Amino acid sequence: MTKETQFTPTRRGFLGLAAGAGVLAAAGAGQKAEAQIATTAHIVILGAGAAGAALANRLVGRLDGARITIVDGRKEHWYQPGFSLIAAGLKPASYSVSQTTDWLPRGVELKTEMAANIDPEAKTVALGNGEVLRYDYLIVATGLVLDYESIEGFEMDMIGKDGVGSLYAGPDYAAKTWAAAGKFAEEGGVGLFTRPNTEMKCAGAPIKHTFLIDDIARRNGARGKAEITYFANNASLFGVPIVSEKIRMVFGDRGINHAYNHVVQSIDAGAKRVTFATLDGPVERDYDYVHIIPPQRAPDVVRNSGLAWADKWADQGWVDVDKHSLRHNRYPDIFAVGDVAGVPKGKTAASVKWQVPVVEEHLVADIAGTSSTASYNGYTSCPLITRIGRAMLIEFDYNNDLTPSFPGVIAPLEELWISWLMKEVALKATYNAMLRGRA
């Protein structure tokens, strides 16, 4: 299955409504038209991904005379929310690929190197080429790294072959994942769907992939030949209890098995066997298709910088920030935003959309000599696809309270076509507007 879902003419009439609704949902934290503040401050942003690009675009509109430097050696920008669609054969790999420079505003200096060292005491960042940048304010927006090396026996060239998939690794790997997943959806067999025992970006992605491959197998007439099991890393299917219970019920309706407290330790691709760590010791499972999501951690430059939490997430290295202001708890001239921020929620593109304006307000207030009460409440959004053409638009905060953007219109725990459109149509337009600093 390689084409996008076809809808009836009546439904096509709602495409504009869905796209407009997505933009409206993003408008709540949109950039305000305010007088620029004069400053000569040097602001260094580590990372030109969603968080870094969005913040740079917003700061250019707020500050007059600031020197803004972005450090990132990556040439390509990846629209990561599209990976689930690519890995289900619904979009090509190119759907998620653009150039880093496409999203950066004029007047911002891009250093096409990776940061090699951060010295928060000296207020410097050393680059891979030896250049040292001095900053007045530092924004850590590096994203995270995928720790495939911690899975014994795993090699990147396995993806797409011998029943191994891993959509997180990038758009090309997401397409290779479809090659393996599509074969399973045609032929059936034993399918294992996993997640890591660390914080991770878009914790709904492994569940989406499970639902999509289940649905495609049904459409192919092969579901009766497929045994599908989702392996949770702890005693819950999702971090929000009411959502976890809903997923459990839908799994039951679809005949999708689930197992708790299973974490991938190793893989033997030749034997098509995975070993899980469980509360009762190692357990081996054979597979025809396995979807691997590796542990996820902060980049080494962050973990070795003295900026990470010393207690919470000590093995993962997320930046030690106040969960509401996103300001570093020990270095007030440093903020973290996006996946690398050490907060209880917030590793999604939707979270970035709400985090960036908070950092902007606190940074601009510092420069102006005032203060800000801007606060991030942990807002996270997950358009949880349950089949092609249906999704649940799940939004929640630090307290695990559901926070629907369209109360009375879109029920968060209902499998709706309009919620699918939010993911498949409206989300990318909203994401692009966010990168431009317009949402």
Salt bridges, closest charged atoms under 4 A:
GLU4 OE2 - LYS91 NZ 3.04
GLU34 OE2 - LYS32 NZ 3.41
GLU34 OE1 - ARG62 NH2 3.03
ASP72 OD2 - ARG74 NH2 2.27
GLU109 OE1 - ARG67 NH2 3.65
GLU109 OE2 - LYS111 NZ 3.16
GLU131 OE2 - LYS111 NZ 2.79
ASP147 OD2 - ARG297 NE 2.80
GLU187 OE1 - LYS183 NZ 2.88
ASP214 OD2 - ARG218 NE 3.07
ASP214 OD1 - ARG223 NE 2.45
ASP215 OD2 - ARG219 NE 2.88
GLU227 OE2 - ARG285 NH2 3.77
GLU245 OE2 - ARG248 NH2 2.57
GLU284 OE1 - ARG273 NE 3.94
ASP286 OD1 - ARG273 NE 2.78
ASP315 OD2 - ARG297 NH1 3.74
ASP320 OD2 - ARG330 NE 3.62
ASP333 OD2 - LYS123 NZ 3.16
ASP339 OD2 - LYS201 NZ 3.20
GLU360 OE1 - ARG58 NE 2.62
GLU360 OE2 - ARG62 NH1 2.79
GLU361 OE2 - LYS32 NZ 3.85
GLU361 OE2 - ARG62 NH1 2.99
ASP366 OD2 - ARG327 NH1 2.82
GLU415 OE1 - ARG254 NH2 2.58
GLU424 OE2 - LYS91 NZ 3.40
